[in-house]
């Protein structure tokens, strides 16, 4: 099996990640407020008032109650959907097959 392609042939392309505001909206997250950091209801625990902070410039998120956090929409997608890095990249269109 010398010519078999690796299971994850390809590479990550950060520039192909979706913009943060439309991405979070597509995930059912309503962003409130103004400025770089917006508030939202956290999907990772029972939440009644906004405890999730989302940076709309980088896509980073952090919950002030349960501690869920990540640096971009890819990390959020992995966390929310229980995906590994490559599968999350593929779903978001950020995996380029070589």
C-alpha positions as CSV (number, residue, x, y, z in Angstrom):
1,X,0.0,0.0,0.0
2,X,2.7,2.4,-0.9
3,X,0.5,4.6,-3.0
4,X,-2.4,4.9,-0.5
5,X,-3.3,8.5,0.3
6,X,-3.3,9.5,4.0
7,X,-6.7,9.6,5.6
8,X,-6.6,13.4,5.8
9,X,-4.7,14.4,2.7
10,X,-4.9,18.2,2.5
11,X,-4.2,21.2,4.6
12,X,-5.9,23.8,6.8
13,X,-6.7,27.1,5.2
14,X,-7.4,29.8,7.8
15,X,-8.5,32.3,5.1
16,X,-11.3,30.0,4.2
17,X,-12.9,30.0,7.6
18,X,-16.3,31.7,7.6
19,X,-16.6,35.3,9.0
20,X,-17.5,35.2,12.7
21,X,-20.9,37.0,12.8
22,X,-22.6,35.0,10.0
23,X,-21.1,31.8,11.4
24,X,-22.4,32.3,14.9
25,X,-25.8,33.4,13.6
26,X,-25.9,30.1,11.5
27,X,-25.3,28.2,14.8
28,X,-28.3,29.8,16.4
29,X,-26.3,32.3,18.5
30,X,-27.8,35.8,18.9
31,X,-25.0,38.3,19.4
32,X,-25.9,41.3,21.5
33,X,-24.1,44.6,22.1
34,X,-21.6,46.6,20.3
35,X,-17.8,46.6,20.0
36,X,-15.4,43.7,19.4
37,X,-16.8,41.6,22.2
38,X,-20.5,40.7,22.1
39,X,-22.7,38.8,24.5
40,X,-24.8,35.7,23.9
41,X,-26.5,32.8,25.6
42,X,-24.0,30.0,26.1
43,X,-25.0,26.8,24.2
44,X,-22.7,24.6,26.5
45,X,-24.7,24.8,29.7
46,X,-28.2,25.7,30.8
47,X,-28.0,29.5,30.5
48,X,-30.8,32.1,31.1
49,X,-28.8,35.3,30.6
50,X,-25.9,36.0,28.3
51,X,-22.7,34.6,29.8
52,X,-20.9,33.8,26.5
53,X,-18.6,36.5,25.1
54,X,-17.7,36.4,21.4
55,X,-15.0,38.4,19.7
56,X,-16.4,39.2,16.3
57,X,-13.0,40.2,14.9
58,X,-11.3,36.9,15.6
59,X,-14.2,34.5,16.3
60,X,-12.9,33.8,19.8
61,X,-15.4,32.8,22.5
62,X,-15.4,32.4,26.3
63,X,-18.2,31.6,28.7
64,X,-17.9,33.4,32.0
65,X,-19.9,30.7,33.8
66,X,-18.9,27.3,32.4
67,X,-15.4,28.2,31.2
68,X,-15.9,27.0,27.6
69,X,-13.4,28.9,25.4
70,X,-11.6,28.9,22.1
71,X,-9.7,31.1,19.7
72,X,-11.8,31.1,16.6
73,X,-15.0,29.7,14.9
74,X,-13.1,26.5,14.1
75,X,-12.6,25.8,17.9
76,X,-16.3,26.7,18.5
77,X,-17.4,24.3,15.7
78,X,-15.3,21.5,17.1
79,X,-16.6,22.0,20.6
80,X,-20.2,22.4,19.7
81,X,-20.4,19.4,17.3
82,X,-17.8,17.1,19.0
83,X,-15.6,17.0,15.9
84,X,-11.9,16.5,15.4
85,X,-9.8,19.3,13.8
86,X,-9.9,17.9,10.2
87,X,-13.6,17.1,10.2
88,X,-14.4,20.6,11.6
89,X,-12.2,22.2,8.9
90,X,-14.0,20.2,6.2
91,X,-17.4,21.2,7.4
92,X,-16.4,24.8,7.5
93,X,-14.8,24.7,4.0
94,X,-11.4,25.4,5.4
95,X,-9.7,22.1,4.3
96,X,-7.9,22.3,1.0
97,X,-7.3,18.9,-0.7
98,X,-3.9,18.8,-2.3
